[in-house]
């Protein structure tokens, strides 16, 4: 059984199907990348995993639990397991990096201050951001802000991390750094990573499997090597379009 599974999921907005019978599974411990054209449902897919959205039909399950039908207690338990790196980083400008990272522990857990400090220090070290702990978001680069957001996503020792466009707005060198960090954290912490990304080259580098979405449907789900060599027309067209942008 997959750790995360989508079964014939349909989601409409204003009469338009954004997800149209979407079916796939994410295995425990893998880095699973979701790619595809803009507006094809990538971020919408992520939001279903933690019930920020619910399907119009079909099922989304996390460790066998149907997220849309579970109790509030079960949902809290699922959300405690899942860290979420939002596209913009979503850092609070008036708090330091250290304080931003501590937020999930301060708001949801009853941990003593010493334990909070220890968890925050470990999360910052994991994303190589210890030296920026006392700085404010405006005082650090975009790439460092993404890393701070990632530290916040893992500070509760989540075993699943969802990434929404982790390299959006970053220069190529910083993007490579973030992509390497995704793989490093996956291996070091043993987490399961689901990465929505426009960076196909990055996905080919860090992912165990890549899912291509088109018109809300899964048209290919394969290893990077299989993806790059696929005979699927949609995959070929997508690869050609990505090469044209480089």
Phi, psi and omega in degrees: 000132179291149177295318176236130180222140172247130182233104176052046184281129176239133176219127180244147171231122179052041177081359180255128179283113177272321170243131189230081180073036184291127180223126174191169177224146177247126183272151180301131175088359182263161169260114187246115182260140176243119181236168178154169180300160176299142177080011183265001173106015184294306181291326176300322178299312179303315185296334177291333185294327180247018176059035165286337170226155176236149182292149169287328172204164184092184186224140171241122182238140173240115183053041176087351182266126177288112188296322183288335186253359185282163179286167177300322180294317178296321180295318177300321180296318178296313182295331176292334180277344191246123171264146186231117174263107182285157186303319182269004183086319174057040176277147176277122188296332185269004176244149178290168176304313180301317180291322177299316181294327182284346187308311181300328180284322181291324186275329191242341186243155178253064181259145175295155184304322182296322180289322176299312180300321180293317180295316181296316179299320180293320180293317179295322178295323182296329180257013175059052184226019184303320184291346182260009187306320186264006179270159176267157182309323181292346183263001181235163183287168178300320178295322178291326176296320177297319179294324177295319176298323178292319177301319178295326180291332184255356189295334179273014179059044178297150176256000173226134175234129177256127181246122177255102180050063186295341181250010181299130178080004182259153176288163184303320181293315179293324178299318178298320179299315180295317180298319177296324180294322177302313180294319181298314181294322177301315182285318185287319185261350179069029182271167173258129185241131173242118190240111170275124185210148171268353187268085183297320179301320177296316180299320178297335181275316190255343189276149170277323174218153180235130176253126174261122175260140172215125181054038176077010180238153175277117181255345177200138174217107188202173176292161179306318180295317179293322180297312182296332183259008187295145174269358180297127184300319180297321178294314179300316180296319181293317178298318180295320179295319179295320178296325180293336180274344185279000000 
